[in-house]
Amino acid sequence: MTTAFDPIDLAGTPLANRIVMAPMTRSRAGEGGTATELTAAYYAQRASAGLIVTEGIQPSAVGQGYPFTPGLHSAEQVASWRKVTDAVHAEGGRIFAQIMHAGRIGHPVLLPEGLVPVAPSPVRAAGQVFTAEGPKDFVEPHELTDDEIRQTIADFVSASRNAIEAGFDGVELHGANGYLIHQFLAPNTNLRTDAWGGSDEGRVRFAAEVVKAVAAEIGGARTALRISPSNPYNDIDEPAPDAVYTALAQEIEPLGLAYLHILEDAPIRELTLQLRKVFTGPVLINVHSDGPTGPDDHTVIDDGIADLISYGVLFLANPDLPARLKAGGPFNTPDPSTFFGGDAKGYTDYPALDAV
């Protein structure tokens, strides 16, 4: 029986175990959207993960959705990430950069002057985003033109190329949680009637084109995709996701991707199993159906449902999570007040098991 503690090869990238640190926004980037020495310490502490997937990193200035998030679209940003990848590799770890374009989730005050959030259609999201000026209602986004869509795909490619230059082992393209790629997939956010919408095939096109373009640039083996079918986060409504996500899996199957990352939201285990039949590469699951992924959820690997499992909050609070899972605990208690923004408190000061 294969377990979470067994090694795995991701299309040529060997991992020591199948326990993955899930991407988590922490809003602690330095000036100009750069990674800092504290960023490097945070990820290096968690290098015992089979794989680390970073917080979402915007591929362009207009892709930013939250304050103090990092980018991979300037020379300064690219150089800053090298200290992070070097620190993780020095500890024997592997690290992928998550490339995340927030789309309509954001606000003009978070963007350079003159820019507004963009989306497949001018549909404002319900809710608010936190900014330095306090909470702000989401605004009606600018509907991307065909030329702008193609430029956005090019931005994903450029950021992915920059990630490899910065020393990352690969990239995970964020197609989940209501951000731009997900906005193209969902029927309530993509109202287009052109080739980028109007049908299941049309809604899949942007996601598929991004993945194909990035894989062509850096190699399929260094490219991964994250999806979250039916997850209502950020005002997404996907009442019948099966056809769209099956079509997407069929589009990316020939590319030899590193993995497909599925964030489950009840009750879609049947869809996960269906996608495994179509996508024959490694499948990484974030078991999210009943709240944060728990210590015992790695049995999805024992049961053959997934090849890898990702942990978010549990990894945030336990830098040596694989050792704790193997020992059956104990586990540090996370402090939600320090999840977003701040300094080392709640970021790099959670103790390791041997210090408890």
Buried (B, 14 or more C-beta within 10 A) or exposed (E): EEEBBEEBEBBEBEBBBBBBBBBBBBBBBBEEBBBBEBBBBBBBBBBBBBBBBBBBBBBBBBBBBBBBBBBBBBEEBBBBBBBBBEBBBEEEBBBBBBBBBBBBBBBBBBBEEEBBBBBBBBBBBEEEBBBEEEEBEBBBBBBBEEEEBEEBBBBBBBBBBBBBBBBBBBBBBBBBBBBBBBBBBBBBBBBBEEEBBBBBBBBBBBBBBBBBBBBEBBBBBBBBBBBBBBBBBBBBEBEEBBEBBBBBBBBBBEBBBBBBBBBBBEEBBEBBEBBBEBBEBBBBBBBBBEEBBEBEBBEBBEEEBBBBBBBBBBBBBBBBBBBBBEEEEEBBEBBEEBBBBBEEEBBBEBEBBEEE
